[in-house]
Amino acid sequence: MQPAWSSLGDSARLRAEWVHGAGRDQQSRLRKGFRAGGGLGGVRPLEAAILTVYGLNLTAVGLLVQAGLIGTPANADHHALAWHAYLWDPWLLVWGVLVTAALLRSR
């Protein structure tokens, strides 16, 4: 029977080799994706459009809530609603627009 520390060392060495190999494999797949015209490592126009429409929808509804045109329940967390309306939801919109622009530029 081997000591426990021996198997831990072997396990750590194997994990390190696996991580190093996986990183190299990921880089080569990304390069192949760009060379093959996959653009952005496989992001498709539908995915970019979904992200953009989702961000636009959330931003518009959040801003309507903040303007008082859409009511909220009395127990709603108004601080969280404002945080989403002014930061997170527009970030999704910007992210979607940037991914769409990068996808179009990569063609």
N, C-alpha and C positions, 0 to 999 in steps of 0.2 A: 504494500500500500504506500502511495506517495504522500509526502507531507502536504498539508493544505496550502501552505504558501507556494509550493511548486505549481500547483494547478492554477492558483490565482495569477502567478506570473505568466504562465502559458496563455491563460485567458486574456490577460491584458495585451500581450504581444499579438495574439490573433485579432483582437479588436482593433488595435492600431494598424495592422496590415490591411484589415478590411476597410477601415475608414479611409486610409490613404488610397487604396485601389478604387473605392467608390467615388472619391473626389475626382480622380483622374478620369474615370468612366463618365461621370456627369459632365465634365468639361468637354470631352470628345463628343458626347451626344449633343451638347448645345452648339458646338461648332458645326456639326453635321446638319443640325436643324437650320442654321443660318445659310449654309451652303446650298441646301436642298430647296431653299425658298420657303421654308416653314415659317419664317419670320417670328421673332420674339420667342423662340424656343417652343413653338407649338400653340401660341395664342391664336385663336380663330376669331374672325370678325363677329360671329354671333356672341361669343363670350364678351368681347369689348362692348358690343351694343347693349347687352344685358346689364353690364356694370354701369354704363352711362345712363340708361333709362332708369335703372334702380336708384342711382344717385340723384337724378333729376326729380323723380317722383318723391323721394324722401325729403329732399330739400324744399320742394314746392309745398308739400303738406306741412312740414315743420314751420315754414315761414308763415303759412296761413294760420296755423295755430298760434304763433307768436303775435300775429296781427289781430287776433281775436275773432277772425272770420269762421274758425272752426272751434267749437266749444270743447272744454275738457272737464272731466269729472272733478268734484271738489277735492278728492284725495289724490289728485295727480301730482307728481313731483315736477313742479314748474322749473326748478333749477336743472333737472336732467333734460327736460324738454328743450330748454334754451340751449343747453350744451350741445344737444344733437342738432338743433336747427341751425346754429351758427358755426359749429365746428365739424362734427363728424359727418353729417349728411352732405354738406358742400365738399368735404374731402373726398367722399365717394364719387361725387360728380366730377371733380377735378381729376381724380385718378382714372375714371372711365374715359374722360376726354383725352388725357395724356396717352393712355394705352391705345386708344383709337388712332390718335395722331401718329404714334410710333409705328403702329401696324401699317397704316397707309404709307408712311415714309419708307418702310422696309420693302415695299413691293417694287 
